Amino acid sequence: MADEHMTGAHERGETLMGLLVGLSVGWVVLAAGSALLSTHLRGHRMALHDSHLHHDLRSAMDWMARELRKAHYSAGAWASRSPAACKDAFCDGPEDFSIKGKQIEFSHDRNHNGEQDKNECMGFRLSGKALQTKRSCSASGDWLAITDNANLQITDLRWQLRCEQRQGWLHRSVEMALTAQWPNDPSRQVSLTHTVHLRNDLPASQQALFCP
């Protein structure tokens, strides 16, 4: 009987040891699985952030391109412009088109009346990591932010003008390049470029003013 009792105690000890080993292995597997899941979720979250960053930057660039294409538009251009001269208010000064560093300015005939009204001067610039748009022809320009630094920070804005004469007319295109980052993670950046072909050609005689 004593031998049987000792054998039973020995068998119970082996079972407890196996249980402890199994629990240890289980905890290791669980920890590894949790770390893997955490890494996967972090990667998914970063990919989602990058997608939102790209979408927001693309939306801003597309809107800027749509407005810039209208530069120099005037409803009466057919009567005021020829290869030799331009006699309307949308091609006679730097407010109608100019590039200075990270800033571009232009004008277009919003209400199609052939006259340059106070709200028909536009532009875009980078100021304090925010994109701003010009809203008037006043000396101050009445600039307004169109991006929010809390959600999107613009770190660079570049303009490259290209000009070409075609049968007495000046055809131009502008390449714009934007770089943005997440506010809390400067390492996450997105850069986009887009070439905008201006729809309204100017007389070649205006090249010195608008294509220096």
N, C-alpha and C positions, 0 to 999 in steps of 0.2 A: 504493500500500500504506500509506503514512504517513497518508493521509487516512482510509482505512478504519479504521486503528488508533485514530485520534483520535475517530472517530465512535463506535466501540465503547466507549471509555473514558467518553465523554459520556453514553451511554445507561446504563452501569452507575452513574454518579453520580446520575442522576435516580431510578433504582430504589431506591438506598440512602436518598435523601432522602424518598421516598414511604414507605419502611418506617419511618423515624424519625417522620414525621408521623403515620402510622397507629398506631404504638405510643403516641405522646403522646395521641392522641384516645382510644385504648383505656384508658389509665390514667385519664384524666379521667372517662370513662364508668364505669369500675370504682369509682373513688372516690365518684362521685355515687350509684351503686347501693348501695355499702356504707353510705353515710350514710343513704340512704333506708331500707335494711333495719334499720339500727341504731335509727332513729326509730320504725319500725314495731314492732320488738321491745320497745322501751322503753314505747311506748304500750300494747302488749298486756300487758306485765308490770304496769303501773300499773292497767290495767283488772282484771286478775286479783287484784291486791292489794285494790282497792276491793270486788270481789265477796266476797273472804274476810272483809274488815272488816265488810261489811254482813251477811253470813251469821252471823258470830260475835256481832255486836251483836243481831241478830234472835233468835238462839237464847237469849241471856241474857234479853232482854226477854220472850220467850214463857214461859220458865220462871218468871220473876218474876210475870207476870200469872196463871199457873195457881195459884200459891201464894196470891197476894193475893185471888183470888176466894173463897177458903175462909174469909176473915176472919170471926170471930164464930161459926163453925159449932160447934154442940153437938148431940150425939145426942139429948139430952133437951129440946131447945128447945121442942118442942110442948107440954111440960108446965110449963116454967119462964118462958115469955114470953107476954105479952099486950100489947095497945096501951097499957096503963096501967103495966106494970112488966116488969122483966127480973131474974130471980132466980137466974141461973146464973153460973158463974165466968168465962164468956167475954164478959161485957158489963158488968163492974163496975169497970174501972180503965184507966189509960192504957196498960198493957201489952197490952190487948186491941185497941186501935187508937189511934194517935197519929201525927202528922206534925210533925217539927221540922226545918226547913231541908231538907237533902238526905237526910234519914233518915225512914223509915217503920217503924212497929212494929205488930204485930197478933198475934192468937192464934187457934188453931182446934183442935178436938178430934180429934187424929190417930187415936187408938185407939177412938174412938166410945164411951167409957165415961161421958161427961158430967162428968168431973172434969178439972181443969186440972193436968196433970203437968208436970214440970220441962222437958221437951223440946217443949212445945206453945206456946211463944212464939217468934215469928219476926220477921223484919224485913230491910230492905235499906238500905244506906247507901253513900255514896262516901267513900273514905278513901285518900289518896295515889294517885289515879288508878286505883284498883282498886275493883270492886264487892265488897261484903262482905255476908254473910247472918248474921243472928242465929240462934243454935242452942239457946238455953235461956232460962228465966225468971229466971236469976240476975241479980244487980245488974250484973255486968260484961257480961252478954249473950252471952259466949263467941262473939264475932264471928269469922267465917272468910272469907278471900278466895275468891271464885268466878271471878275473872278474873286473868290473868297479865300483869303490866306489860310483860314481854318480848315479848308477842305482840299485846296490845291495851291501849290506855290510854283509860280513861273520863275525859273532861274535864268533863262536866257531868251532873247528875242532878236532875230537878225533879219535884215532885208537886203536883197541883192537885185538891182535893177539892170535889165538888159533892153537895149534899143536897137531897132532895125528900120531902115528906110525902105519903103515899098511904093514905088510909083508916085513919089512926091509926098507920101504920108509917113508918119512916124508910128511904127508899131512897137509896143512895149510889153514886157512881161516882168513880173516881180516874183522872186523866190523868197518865201518866208520860212523861217526855221524857228521852232518853239521847243524849249526844253522845260520839263516840269518835274516836281518831286512831291512825295507825300510830306506833310508838315512835320510828322514825328519820326520820319525815317529818310534822311537825305540820301541813303544808299540806293533807294528805290527811285529810279528816274526813267522817264520816257522822253524821247526826242522824235519830233515829226517835222517833215519838210513838205512844202506844197508850192507849186508854181502856178501863179495866177496870170492869165493873159487878159490884159485890159481891153475891153470891148471897143472903146472909143478912141480910134486913131486920131492923131493930131497932125496939123500941117508940118512938114519937115522944117519949115522956117522957125518953128518953136523949139527945135532941138536944143539950142543953147540954154533955154530956160528950164526945160523939163528933162533933159538927158545930158547933163554936164559931163 
